[in-house]
Amino acid sequence: MRHTEMFGKRAGSRFSRLSIVIALSASALLSVVGPAHAAPTKDPLPADIPDYQAALNAVKSTDVKNAVCRFLRTPVPTGGGGGPVQAIPETAEPCQGLPLFTIKDPLARNEITPGFVAGTAKPLPTEAIELTQLVSSLSTTVNGRNATVMLAPTQGGGWHLAAIRDGDSDATYAGKATLGTLVFTEPQIRGWYQLKLATVEPLNDEARQGLGGQASVSLSDYQKLVKARYADKLPGSQYDTNGYSSGYSSPPKTDSTSSSLLLAGGSSAALALAGGAAILRRRRRASTG
């Protein structure tokens, strides 16, 4: 799991909405028979995402769009995830000649917390799940390809481009969150789940396998499953110190976006800033370990 100083300081405000979401799942049922209310003319900024306007500014910026164009122009490397990481060359007009597209508004990408995995955190939504990144997909496919823009929190506030991943599955699953539910990922198996009150339901095949084929489990039982899978692989464990990171180590903190872009091969090809190359290496080891 990735952790930053900014999110540590704002844990209280960020997770306040998680409790509200649980309460809303019950009140939403009452609203069906209650009086109708006119919808607001403009959606407010998401209260659960800090500095959301900065995230909007980032995905709408020319620099991020140019990075996406450069990614889409670069052929995806073939072979397994252990292949070499290649640099993406600079291009004066990276979007020239490509079909027009826009980058959608970012969505929250939630993950299970290290404390939840270790069993030291209670099986409560406010302690089990945390916001780690924001993800945005493209408005349309470009030459048959789609991509996901991934934003990471910048130290001191705001958001910056962390990676661009081939495909749009992260944003697709993140968009399945509804009133009264939360969507989160177990990145080690690429599983996606939906949390309804204290019940965990799988959203993809990987998640179904992660639950042992069950249609749903309690959050408490899910904690037992992930603790058995990863508790001995947390930072400081022998598994971690030997270099087989499970994805819970803290990535380097960065304050600005670099123009040096790298592309890793494999079935989940991803472009990342040079400062985030270590994240790709950890993810590659996690997928093979």
N, C-alpha and C positions, 0 to 999 in steps of 0.2 A: 504494500500500500504506500502511496505517496503522501507525505505530510509536509506541511509548510508552517512557518511561524505565523503567517497571516490567519490560517484556518484555526490554529491552536487558540489564538486570541479571541476568535469570533465563534467559538464552538457554541457558547450559550445562545447567541442570537440566531445562529444558523439552524440549530436543532429545535428551536422553539416552534418552528413550523411543523416539524415531524409530529409533535404532540397535537398540534392543531389539526393535522391531516387525519389522525386517528379519531379525533372528536368529530370531524366533519363527516366521516364515513357513516356515523349514526344520524347526524343532523340532515344529511343529504336525503335520507329516506323520508324524513318528516317534511322536507321541502316539497316533495312530490304532491302532497295533499294540502300544502300551505298556500298562502296567497302568492300570486305571480309577481315578480319584480322585473322591471325593465332592465335589459342588459346595458352595461356601460357602453358608451360610444367608443371608448378606447381602452384596450387592456392595460392594466397597470404593470409596472415592471415586477418580475417575480421577487417576492419578499424573501425567499429562501436562498437566493443567490446574491452574495455580496458584490458590490460594484458592478451590477449587471449592465449599466450603461457603458462602462468601460469595455465589457465583453462584446456588446453590440458594436461599439466603435472599432474594435479589433477585427471582427469578422467582416465588417463592411469596408475595411481599409484597403487601399491599393496594394500595399506590401503583402498582405495575406492573400489577396486574390492572385497576385503575380506568383506567389509561392505555389498556390494550387495549380496554376497554369503550367509552371515548370514541372511539377509532379506529374501532371497528366501528359505532358510531352515526353516524359522519360519512360521507356519500356520497362515493365515490371520484370525484375530479374527472375529467372527460372531456377528450379532446384529447391533444395530444402532450406529451412530457416538458418542453417549454419553457414550459408554462403557469405562471401565478402560484402562489406558495406561499401557502396560506391558513392562518390560525390556527384551531385547534380550540377551540371555546368550553368554558369550565369548566361542569361539571354537578355538582350536589350529590350525586346518587346515580347515577353513570354506568352501573352494572351492573343497576340496577333494571329489571325487565321483560325482560331478555335471558335466553336459555336458559343453564342452568348449564354451566360449562366449567372446566377447570383448564389450567394451563400446564405442559407437559412439562419434564422435566429438561433442562438445557442441554447442547448438543453443541458440539464444537470446530469452528470454521470456519477452515480453513487456506487460505493464499494463497501464491503464488509470491513470492519475496523480490526486492527491487530488485537485490541483488548477483547473483542468478541471472539476472535479465533483462539486466543490464549485461554479463554474461560474466565478472565478476571473482570470482564464487563458483564453486566446483567443482560439477559435476553430481552431487551427493550429496544424499540426502534431508535430512540435517541442515543443509545450506546452501541447499537449493532451496526449502524449504517452511517456513512459520512460522505460528504461531497468532496470529490477528489479532482475532477476535471469538468470542463464543459465541452460539448460536442455539437458540431453543426454539419449537416449534409448539404449537397448541392441541389439547386432547384430542378435540375435535369441532368441526364447523363450526357457526357461529353465524349464523343467518338466511342460510344459503347461502354464508357467507364464512369463510375461514380467515385466519390471520395468523401472522407470525413475529416473535417478540421477539428483538431483537439487543442483546447486552450488550457493553460496551467496558470495558477495564481502567481503574480509577481510579488516579490518581497517588498513590503511597504504599501501594497494595495494595487488593484488593477489586475489585468489579465494579459497574457502574451501567447503567441503561437508556440506550441510545444511539439506538435507533430501533425502530419497529414497521413491518413491511412487509406489504403485502397478499399473500396466498398463503403456501404452506408449502414451496416448492421448495428453499430453502436448507437447512432442517432435514431435508427428505427425502433430499437428496443427502449431507449430512453424516452421516446415519445409516447410510449404506451402507459405512462403514469396518468392516472385519472384522479378525480376528486375522491379523497379517502384512501388512496393507495400510493405506494412508493415502488419504484422500480430500481433494482440494484444489480450489480454484476459480481460474480465470483471469478475474477480475471484469470486465475490459475487454470481453470478448465473452460474458460470462455462461456460460462453459464450465466444466463440472465433469469432473474426471478421477479415476481411481483409480491409485495407484502400487503396483505389485507388484514388490518388489525394486528393480530399476532400469528397469522397464518401465512406461510411461505408457499407460493405456487410457482412451478417452472414455466418459463416462456419459450425455451428452446430444448432441443434434444440433449445438449450437454447438461443443462440444468436437470432434466428428467433423470439422466444417468446419475447426476450428483445426489439426487434424492432416492436413488435405488429403485427407480421406476414408480415411486408413489406420486399420486396426483397432488398431494399437499402434505405438509408437515407443520408442526408448531414451530415458532421461532426458537423455542428452547431445544427441540429435537434437532433443528437445523444447526444450532450452535454445537451440539455434540458431534454432528457429522463433520463440520469444518475443523473442529478442534482435533478430531482424530486424523484428519488429512494433513493439517498444516502446523499444529502447535509445536512440533519439533523442528520446524523450519523457519521460525521467526528470527529476526536479527539477534546475533549473539550465539545462536545455536551452532552445532558442529556443521550442520548442513549449510548454514549461511557463511561461516568462516572458511569453509572449503571452496567457496565461490559459486555454490549452486543456489543463488538467491531465489526466494519464492515470490518476490515482487513486493515484499513489505519494507524493504530498505528505503530510506529517504533519498530522493534524487537531489542532485545539486541545485541550489537556489540560484536563479538568474534574474537579472533586473531589466534586461533588454532583449529584443529579438535579434538574432544574428542572421546574416544573409548566407552563411555557410550551411548548406543543406545536404543531408545524407539519406541514402535510400537503402533499406535492408530488404533482402529477397525473401522468398518463401510464400506460403499460401496467404499470409497476412502482411503483404508488403507494406512498409510504412516509411514515410519520410519524416526526418526529425532534424531539429536544430543540432548543430555540432555539440552544444553543451548538453544535449539530451541523449547523446549516443549511448551513454552508459545505461539508460533506461531500456534501449533496444536490446543491448547485450543481456541485461537481466531478464527481459521478457523472453528472449530466445532460449536462455538456459532454463527458464521456468517451463517452457513448452516442451523441451526435450528431457527435462529432469523429472 
